[in-house]
Protein backbone atom coordinates (compact mmCIF):
# COMPACT_ATOMS: atom_id res chain seq x y z
CA UNK A 1 0.00 0.00 0.00
CA UNK A 2 1.27 3.45 -0.92
CA UNK A 3 1.40 5.50 2.28
CA UNK A 4 1.03 8.77 0.36
CA UNK A 5 -2.32 7.60 -1.01
CA UNK A 6 -3.48 6.77 2.52
CA UNK A 7 -2.05 9.87 4.22
CA UNK A 8 -1.34 12.64 1.69
CA UNK A 9 -0.96 15.29 4.39
CA UNK A 10 2.47 16.42 5.62
CA UNK A 11 2.16 15.10 9.19
CA UNK A 12 -0.03 12.35 10.63
CA UNK A 13 -1.37 11.91 14.18
CA UNK A 14 -2.27 8.35 15.19
CA UNK A 15 -3.70 8.05 18.69
CA UNK A 16 -2.68 4.91 20.59
CA UNK A 17 -5.37 3.09 22.57
CA UNK A 18 -4.31 0.62 25.27
CA UNK A 19 -7.23 -1.79 25.01
CA UNK A 20 -8.93 -3.45 27.97
CA UNK A 21 -12.22 -4.47 26.30
CA UNK A 22 -14.43 -3.73 23.33
CA UNK A 23 -16.47 -0.89 24.82
CA UNK A 24 -13.39 0.89 26.19
CA UNK A 25 -11.72 0.62 22.79
CA UNK A 26 -14.82 1.83 20.95
CA UNK A 27 -15.11 4.86 23.24
CA UNK A 28 -11.47 5.85 22.74
CA UNK A 29 -11.62 5.40 18.98
CA UNK A 30 -14.67 7.64 18.95
CA UNK A 31 -12.81 10.25 21.02
CA UNK A 32 -9.83 10.14 18.65
CA UNK A 33 -11.99 10.43 15.54
CA UNK A 34 -14.13 13.27 16.88
CA UNK A 35 -11.16 15.25 18.22
CA UNK A 36 -9.24 15.27 14.95
CA UNK A 37 -6.75 12.39 15.00
CA UNK A 38 -5.94 10.93 11.58
CA UNK A 39 -6.31 7.37 12.85
CA UNK A 40 -5.57 5.13 15.81
CA UNK A 41 -3.60 2.08 16.79
CA UNK A 42 -5.16 -0.47 19.13
CA UNK A 43 -2.54 -2.10 21.32
CA UNK A 44 -2.66 -5.00 23.80
CA UNK A 45 -0.89 -4.79 27.15
CA UNK A 46 -1.96 -8.05 28.77
CA UNK A 47 -5.63 -7.12 29.24
CA UNK A 48 -6.61 -8.76 25.96
CA UNK A 49 -4.94 -11.34 23.75
CA UNK A 50 -3.91 -10.59 20.18
CA UNK A 51 -6.67 -12.67 18.63
CA UNK A 52 -9.26 -10.85 20.75
CA UNK A 53 -7.72 -7.49 19.85
CA UNK A 54 -8.06 -8.30 16.14
CA UNK A 55 -11.74 -9.13 16.63
CA UNK A 56 -12.29 -5.93 18.63
CA UNK A 57 -10.83 -3.87 15.80
CA UNK A 58 -13.00 -5.61 13.20
CA UNK A 59 -16.12 -5.10 15.30
CA UNK A 60 -15.37 -1.41 15.84
CA UNK A 61 -15.03 -0.92 12.09
CA UNK A 62 -18.37 -2.63 11.50
CA UNK A 63 -20.01 -0.62 14.28
CA UNK A 64 -18.82 2.68 12.87
CA UNK A 65 -19.86 1.72 9.36
CA UNK A 66 -23.28 0.62 10.58
CA UNK A 67 -23.83 4.02 12.16
CA UNK A 68 -22.79 5.86 9.01
CA UNK A 69 -19.66 7.36 10.57
CA UNK A 70 -16.81 8.50 8.37
CA UNK A 71 -14.04 5.97 7.66
CA UNK A 72 -11.30 6.13 10.28
CA UNK A 73 -7.88 4.51 9.81
CA UNK A 74 -7.20 1.76 12.37
CA UNK A 75 -4.08 -0.29 12.98
CA UNK A 76 -3.06 -2.93 15.50
CA UNK A 77 -0.14 -3.89 17.74
CA UNK A 78 -0.44 -7.42 19.16
CA UNK A 79 2.30 -7.51 21.80
CA UNK A 80 1.63 -11.10 22.84
CA UNK A 81 2.06 -12.58 19.36
CA UNK A 82 5.24 -13.46 17.48
CA UNK A 83 5.85 -11.00 14.65
CA UNK A 84 5.72 -13.69 11.98
CA UNK A 85 2.49 -15.09 13.42
CA UNK A 86 0.69 -11.76 13.26
CA UNK A 87 0.62 -11.81 9.46
CA UNK A 88 -1.13 -15.21 9.56
CA UNK A 89 -3.81 -13.96 11.95
CA UNK A 90 -4.50 -10.39 10.79
CA UNK A 91 -7.20 -10.06 8.11
CA UNK A 92 -5.97 -8.55 4.83
CA UNK A 93 -8.19 -5.48 5.16
CA UNK A 94 -6.73 -4.25 8.46
CA UNK A 95 -5.03 -1.00 7.55
CA UNK A 96 -1.91 -1.02 9.70
CA UNK A 97 0.37 -3.28 11.74
CA UNK A 98 2.85 -1.93 14.26
CA UNK A 99 5.74 -4.15 15.36
CA UNK A 100 7.92 -2.84 18.18
CA UNK A 101 10.96 -4.71 16.85
CA UNK A 102 11.68 -5.72 13.26
CA UNK A 103 15.06 -7.18 14.15
CA UNK A 104 17.43 -4.51 12.87
CA UNK A 105 19.91 -3.56 15.57
CA UNK A 106 23.29 -3.84 13.87
CA UNK A 107 24.41 -7.05 15.61
CA UNK A 108 23.01 -9.58 13.15
CA UNK A 109 24.72 -9.01 9.78
CA UNK A 110 22.56 -11.69 8.18
CA UNK A 111 19.36 -9.97 9.35
CA UNK A 112 17.67 -13.32 9.92
CA UNK A 113 14.84 -12.00 12.08
CA UNK A 114 14.16 -9.03 9.81
CA UNK A 115 14.11 -11.27 6.76
CA UNK A 116 11.79 -13.72 8.50
CA UNK A 117 9.32 -10.93 9.24
CA UNK A 118 9.55 -9.61 5.68
CA UNK A 119 8.98 -13.07 4.23
CA UNK A 120 5.98 -13.66 6.50
CA UNK A 121 4.49 -10.40 5.28
CA UNK A 122 5.10 -11.22 1.62
CA UNK A 123 3.56 -14.67 2.03
CA UNK A 124 0.42 -13.24 3.62
CA UNK A 125 -2.52 -11.54 1.94
CA UNK A 126 -2.13 -8.45 4.11
CA UNK A 127 -1.38 -5.25 2.17
CA UNK A 128 -1.58 -2.47 4.74
CA UNK A 129 1.10 -0.14 6.14
CA UNK A 130 3.79 -1.68 8.33
CA UNK A 131 5.22 0.43 11.16
CA UNK A 132 8.47 -1.28 12.15
CA UNK A 133 10.30 -0.55 15.39
CA UNK A 134 13.94 0.50 15.07
CA UNK A 135 16.11 1.89 17.91
CA UNK A 136 12.99 1.40 20.05
CA UNK A 137 12.46 1.65 23.81
CA UNK A 138 13.23 -1.28 26.12
CA UNK A 139 15.49 -2.89 23.53
CA UNK A 140 19.25 -3.07 23.20
CA UNK A 141 20.32 0.46 22.32
CA UNK A 142 21.66 1.23 18.87
CA UNK A 143 24.97 3.13 19.22
CA UNK A 144 24.67 6.68 17.86
CA UNK A 145 27.50 5.97 15.42
CA UNK A 146 25.42 3.18 13.83
CA UNK A 147 22.04 4.89 13.89
CA UNK A 148 22.20 6.14 10.30
CA UNK A 149 23.36 2.74 9.00
CA UNK A 150 20.60 0.89 10.85
CA UNK A 151 18.02 3.35 9.55
CA UNK A 152 19.12 2.89 5.94
CA UNK A 153 18.93 -0.88 6.35
CA UNK A 154 15.42 -0.67 7.80
CA UNK A 155 14.08 0.96 4.63
CA UNK A 156 14.06 -2.45 2.94
CA UNK A 157 11.99 -4.07 5.70
CA UNK A 158 9.21 -1.70 6.66
CA UNK A 159 7.02 1.08 5.27
CA UNK A 160 7.45 3.42 8.24
CA UNK A 161 10.57 3.33 10.43
CA UNK A 162 9.16 3.73 13.93
CA UNK A 163 11.35 4.84 16.81
CA UNK A 164 10.97 6.16 20.36
CA UNK A 165 12.62 7.60 23.41
CA UNK A 166 14.21 5.44 26.11
CA UNK A 167 10.92 4.67 27.85
CA UNK A 168 7.17 5.19 27.71
CA UNK A 169 6.26 8.85 27.91
CA UNK A 170 9.82 10.03 27.26
CA UNK A 171 10.55 11.81 23.96
CA UNK A 172 13.63 10.91 21.94
CA UNK A 173 16.27 13.56 21.38
CA UNK A 174 15.37 15.72 18.40
CA UNK A 175 18.87 15.04 17.06
CA UNK A 176 18.12 11.30 16.94
CA UNK A 177 15.07 11.91 14.76
CA UNK A 178 17.00 14.31 12.54
CA UNK A 179 19.76 11.73 11.96
CA UNK A 180 17.23 9.00 11.17
CA UNK A 181 15.26 11.29 8.86
CA UNK A 182 18.34 12.26 6.88
CA UNK A 183 19.55 8.65 6.71
CA UNK A 184 16.15 7.52 5.44
CA UNK A 185 16.28 10.28 2.84
CA UNK A 186 12.72 11.37 3.57
CA UNK A 187 10.94 12.39 6.80
CA UNK A 188 7.83 10.66 5.43
CA UNK A 189 9.48 7.35 6.35
CA UNK A 190 9.84 8.19 10.05
CA UNK A 191 7.42 7.80 12.99
CA UNK A 192 7.94 8.83 16.61
CA UNK A 193 6.15 6.65 19.16
CA UNK A 194 6.86 8.01 22.63
CA UNK A 195 6.83 11.25 24.58
CA UNK A 196 5.03 13.41 22.07
CA UNK A 197 2.79 16.19 23.41
CA UNK A 198 1.03 19.22 21.95
CA UNK A 199 3.77 21.30 23.52
CA UNK A 200 6.82 19.57 22.01
CA UNK A 201 5.70 18.04 18.71
CA UNK A 202 6.56 21.19 16.75
CA UNK A 203 10.28 20.51 17.14
CA UNK A 204 9.86 17.08 15.53
CA UNK A 205 7.54 17.92 12.63
CA UNK A 206 10.36 18.70 10.16
CA UNK A 207 11.93 15.26 10.71
CA UNK A 208 9.01 12.85 11.02
CA UNK A 209 5.68 12.42 9.29
CA UNK A 210 3.95 10.13 11.82
CA UNK A 211 3.32 10.63 15.52
CA UNK A 212 1.94 7.68 17.52
CA UNK A 213 0.70 9.15 20.77
CA UNK A 214 -0.87 7.88 23.99
CA UNK A 215 0.57 9.33 27.21
CA UNK A 216 0.73 12.90 25.90
CA UNK A 217 -2.97 12.96 24.98
CA UNK A 218 -4.47 10.82 27.76
CA UNK A 219 -6.24 11.24 31.08
CA UNK A 220 -4.96 7.82 32.18
CA UNK A 221 -3.28 4.75 30.71
CA UNK A 222 -6.55 3.58 29.18
CA UNK A 223 -8.48 6.81 28.53
CA UNK A 224 -7.78 9.46 25.91
CA UNK A 225 -8.38 13.11 26.82
CA UNK A 226 -10.52 14.79 24.13
CA UNK A 227 -9.02 18.22 24.78
CA UNK A 228 -5.45 16.94 24.57
CA UNK A 229 -6.23 14.96 21.42
CA UNK A 230 -7.73 18.06 19.83
CA UNK A 231 -4.73 20.17 20.85
CA UNK A 232 -2.29 17.65 19.41
CA UNK A 233 -4.24 17.40 16.16
CA UNK A 234 -4.11 21.19 15.87
CA UNK A 235 -0.34 21.30 16.36
CA UNK A 236 0.34 18.46 13.91
CA UNK A 237 -1.83 20.14 11.29
CA UNK A 238 0.13 23.38 11.29
C-alpha positions as CSV (number, residue, x, y, z in Angstrom):
1,X,0.0,0.0,0.0
2,X,1.3,3.4,-0.9
3,X,1.4,5.5,2.3
4,X,1.0,8.8,0.4
5,X,-2.3,7.6,-1.0
6,X,-3.5,6.8,2.5
7,X,-2.0,9.9,4.2
8,X,-1.3,12.6,1.7
9,X,-1.0,15.3,4.4
10,X,2.5,16.4,5.6
11,X,2.2,15.1,9.2
12,X,0.0,12.4,10.6
13,X,-1.4,11.9,14.2
14,X,-2.3,8.4,15.2
15,X,-3.7,8.1,18.7
16,X,-2.7,4.9,20.6
17,X,-5.4,3.1,22.6
18,X,-4.3,0.6,25.3
19,X,-7.2,-1.8,25.0
20,X,-8.9,-3.5,28.0
21,X,-12.2,-4.5,26.3
22,X,-14.4,-3.7,23.3
23,X,-16.5,-0.9,24.8
24,X,-13.4,0.9,26.2
25,X,-11.7,0.6,22.8
26,X,-14.8,1.8,21.0
27,X,-15.1,4.9,23.2
28,X,-11.5,5.8,22.7
29,X,-11.6,5.4,19.0
30,X,-14.7,7.6,18.9
31,X,-12.8,10.3,21.0
32,X,-9.8,10.1,18.7
33,X,-12.0,10.4,15.5
34,X,-14.1,13.3,16.9
35,X,-11.2,15.2,18.2
36,X,-9.2,15.3,15.0
37,X,-6.7,12.4,15.0
38,X,-5.9,10.9,11.6
39,X,-6.3,7.4,12.8
40,X,-5.6,5.1,15.8
41,X,-3.6,2.1,16.8
42,X,-5.2,-0.5,19.1
43,X,-2.5,-2.1,21.3
44,X,-2.7,-5.0,23.8
45,X,-0.9,-4.8,27.2
46,X,-2.0,-8.0,28.8
47,X,-5.6,-7.1,29.2
48,X,-6.6,-8.8,26.0
49,X,-4.9,-11.3,23.8
50,X,-3.9,-10.6,20.2
51,X,-6.7,-12.7,18.6
52,X,-9.3,-10.9,20.7
53,X,-7.7,-7.5,19.8
54,X,-8.1,-8.3,16.1
55,X,-11.7,-9.1,16.6
56,X,-12.3,-5.9,18.6
57,X,-10.8,-3.9,15.8
58,X,-13.0,-5.6,13.2
59,X,-16.1,-5.1,15.3
60,X,-15.4,-1.4,15.8
61,X,-15.0,-0.9,12.1
62,X,-18.4,-2.6,11.5
63,X,-20.0,-0.6,14.3
64,X,-18.8,2.7,12.9
65,X,-19.9,1.7,9.4
66,X,-23.3,0.6,10.6
67,X,-23.8,4.0,12.2
68,X,-22.8,5.9,9.0
69,X,-19.7,7.4,10.6
70,X,-16.8,8.5,8.4
71,X,-14.0,6.0,7.7
72,X,-11.3,6.1,10.3
73,X,-7.9,4.5,9.8
74,X,-7.2,1.8,12.4
75,X,-4.1,-0.3,13.0
76,X,-3.1,-2.9,15.5
77,X,-0.1,-3.9,17.7
78,X,-0.4,-7.4,19.2
79,X,2.3,-7.5,21.8
80,X,1.6,-11.1,22.8
81,X,2.1,-12.6,19.4
82,X,5.2,-13.5,17.5
83,X,5.8,-11.0,14.7
84,X,5.7,-13.7,12.0
85,X,2.5,-15.1,13.4
86,X,0.7,-11.8,13.3
87,X,0.6,-11.8,9.5
88,X,-1.1,-15.2,9.6
89,X,-3.8,-14.0,11.9
90,X,-4.5,-10.4,10.8
91,X,-7.2,-10.1,8.1
92,X,-6.0,-8.5,4.8
93,X,-8.2,-5.5,5.2
94,X,-6.7,-4.2,8.5
95,X,-5.0,-1.0,7.5
96,X,-1.9,-1.0,9.7
97,X,0.4,-3.3,11.7
98,X,2.8,-1.9,14.3
99,X,5.7,-4.1,15.4
100,X,7.9,-2.8,18.2
101,X,11.0,-4.7,16.9
102,X,11.7,-5.7,13.3
103,X,15.1,-7.2,14.2
104,X,17.4,-4.5,12.9
105,X,19.9,-3.6,15.6
106,X,23.3,-3.8,13.9
107,X,24.4,-7.1,15.6
108,X,23.0,-9.6,13.1
109,X,24.7,-9.0,9.8
110,X,22.6,-11.7,8.2
111,X,19.4,-10.0,9.4
112,X,17.7,-13.3,9.9
113,X,14.8,-12.0,12.1
114,X,14.2,-9.0,9.8
115,X,14.1,-11.3,6.8
116,X,11.8,-13.7,8.5
117,X,9.3,-10.9,9.2
118,X,9.6,-9.6,5.7
119,X,9.0,-13.1,4.2
120,X,6.0,-13.7,6.5
121,X,4.5,-10.4,5.3
122,X,5.1,-11.2,1.6
123,X,3.6,-14.7,2.0
124,X,0.4,-13.2,3.6
125,X,-2.5,-11.5,1.9
126,X,-2.1,-8.5,4.1
127,X,-1.4,-5.2,2.2
128,X,-1.6,-2.5,4.7
129,X,1.1,-0.1,6.1
130,X,3.8,-1.7,8.3
131,X,5.2,0.4,11.2
132,X,8.5,-1.3,12.2
133,X,10.3,-0.5,15.4
134,X,13.9,0.5,15.1
135,X,16.1,1.9,17.9
136,X,13.0,1.4,20.0
137,X,12.5,1.7,23.8
138,X,13.2,-1.3,26.1
139,X,15.5,-2.9,23.5
140,X,19.2,-3.1,23.2
141,X,20.3,0.5,22.3
142,X,21.7,1.2,18.9
143,X,25.0,3.1,19.2
144,X,24.7,6.7,17.9
145,X,27.5,6.0,15.4
146,X,25.4,3.2,13.8
147,X,22.0,4.9,13.9
148,X,22.2,6.1,10.3
149,X,23.4,2.7,9.0
150,X,20.6,0.9,10.8
151,X,18.0,3.3,9.6
152,X,19.1,2.9,5.9
153,X,18.9,-0.9,6.3
154,X,15.4,-0.7,7.8
155,X,14.1,1.0,4.6
156,X,14.1,-2.4,2.9
157,X,12.0,-4.1,5.7
158,X,9.2,-1.7,6.7
159,X,7.0,1.1,5.3
160,X,7.5,3.4,8.2
161,X,10.6,3.3,10.4
162,X,9.2,3.7,13.9
163,X,11.3,4.8,16.8
164,X,11.0,6.2,20.4
165,X,12.6,7.6,23.4
166,X,14.2,5.4,26.1
167,X,10.9,4.7,27.9
168,X,7.2,5.2,27.7
169,X,6.3,8.9,27.9
170,X,9.8,10.0,27.3
171,X,10.6,11.8,24.0
172,X,13.6,10.9,21.9
173,X,16.3,13.6,21.4
174,X,15.4,15.7,18.4
175,X,18.9,15.0,17.1
176,X,18.1,11.3,16.9
177,X,15.1,11.9,14.8
178,X,17.0,14.3,12.5
179,X,19.8,11.7,12.0
180,X,17.2,9.0,11.2
181,X,15.3,11.3,8.9
182,X,18.3,12.3,6.9
183,X,19.6,8.7,6.7
184,X,16.1,7.5,5.4
185,X,16.3,10.3,2.8
186,X,12.7,11.4,3.6
187,X,10.9,12.4,6.8
188,X,7.8,10.7,5.4
189,X,9.5,7.3,6.3
190,X,9.8,8.2,10.0
191,X,7.4,7.8,13.0
192,X,7.9,8.8,16.6
193,X,6.1,6.6,19.2
194,X,6.9,8.0,22.6
195,X,6.8,11.2,24.6
196,X,5.0,13.4,22.1
197,X,2.8,16.2,23.4
198,X,1.0,19.2,22.0
199,X,3.8,21.3,23.5
200,X,6.8,19.6,22.0
201,X,5.7,18.0,18.7
202,X,6.6,21.2,16.7
203,X,10.3,20.5,17.1
204,X,9.9,17.1,15.5
205,X,7.5,17.9,12.6
206,X,10.4,18.7,10.2
207,X,11.9,15.3,10.7
208,X,9.0,12.8,11.0
209,X,5.7,12.4,9.3
210,X,3.9,10.1,11.8
211,X,3.3,10.6,15.5
212,X,1.9,7.7,17.5
213,X,0.7,9.1,20.8
214,X,-0.9,7.9,24.0
215,X,0.6,9.3,27.2
216,X,0.7,12.9,25.9
217,X,-3.0,13.0,25.0
218,X,-4.5,10.8,27.8
219,X,-6.2,11.2,31.1
220,X,-5.0,7.8,32.2
221,X,-3.3,4.7,30.7
222,X,-6.5,3.6,29.2
223,X,-8.5,6.8,28.5
224,X,-7.8,9.5,25.9
225,X,-8.4,13.1,26.8
226,X,-10.5,14.8,24.1
227,X,-9.0,18.2,24.8
228,X,-5.4,16.9,24.6
229,X,-6.2,15.0,21.4
230,X,-7.7,18.1,19.8
231,X,-4.7,20.2,20.9
232,X,-2.3,17.7,19.4
233,X,-4.2,17.4,16.2
234,X,-4.1,21.2,15.9
235,X,-0.3,21.3,16.4
236,X,0.3,18.5,13.9
237,X,-1.8,20.1,11.3
238,X,0.1,23.4,11.3
